[in-house]
Amino acid sequence: MFERKGAKMRQIQISDQKNADKTKDIFMNAFNAKLPKRVERSLSLPATYTSNAPRINLGEATECFIHGFFNASISLSRTTLEQALKHKLNIDEKEIVSMNCLIKLATAQKLLNNNLEKEAIKIQKWGNIYIHDKKKNDIENYEQESRTKEVLLSVKKIIETLYPHEGD
């Protein structure tokens, strides 16, 4: 089993692989050590209420954030925005359209106001960095956690605007 510490990986030796209880304890201790941070991240996010939204990756992006997979969360947040914009603009999900073009079209059609357009551009920027920059590490640190949360909350805000909850 491997564990990240800073930018380095260290191997955790499982001393007796034949003893299932020892192995289970090692994994449970590693899981439990990270649980308080996961709960903290989970409680820091507001609930998202939408209606008639298509199957998008917002839930997966949220789960990745909670579990500390920040690169995955940012990448899925960008994908979520792309999926939602294509759906609202009636563009086939398989059609290749740049995110920049989707944002411009959505703004022109008044699906996004100026503030949400800026949020979408920010999501695009950070998503592209984490999708395309191979040097980025998925290390739990405050700066990356904060940036990931900011991107995720921006996506949630846009999704709630595009798919307002019925009764609002």
Secondary structure, 3 states (H helix, E strand, C coil): CEEEECCEEEECCCCCCCCHHHHHHHHHHHHHHHHHHHHHHHHCCCCCCCCCCCCCCHHHHHHHHHCCCHHHHHHHHHHHHHHHHHHHCCCCCCCCCCHHHHHHHHHHCCCCCHHHHHHHHHHHHHHHHHHHCCCCCCCCCHHHHHHHHHHHHHHHHHHHHHCCCCCC
